Amino acid sequence: VGLSKMNRIVDYYAKRPQVQERMNIQIVRELQQVLGTKDVACVIDAKHLCVNSRGIRDVDSSTVTAEYGGRFKEESLRREFLDYINLETEF
């Protein structure tokens, strides 16, 4: 799967009104189906316009969510993945 295909999957689900956690699950399930494996991890770091433009008007914050499938549910492989992408977040 090329990078443009992955971007299309993300774009497809991101255009729908929904919560970030559900979108993460949908992306993982789609990639599992397309790739033919359960071993898929997806981390999303997103800025939310509702936070940026309304209410608190915080333009610097973002929300990080993650969904893991297959072997990525194992702590050691998940840690290796997070170390690889240099994300210092506990899930």
C-alpha angles and dihedrals in degrees: 000000000000125000092252090059090053090049090051092053092050092045092049093055096035093060091064120087103250146111122285094239092058091047089054091054092047092051092050092049092048092049091047090054096044095044096040094231138099090215100099131131126190128185120183123194106186140170113223119218091210089063094040100046106025137041110359094011093216106170096177102057128090135180122235121204131171138194125190131195135188116345091000087077087071110096096228096052092042090052091048090052093049091047089051093055091040095233112155096200129123117223 
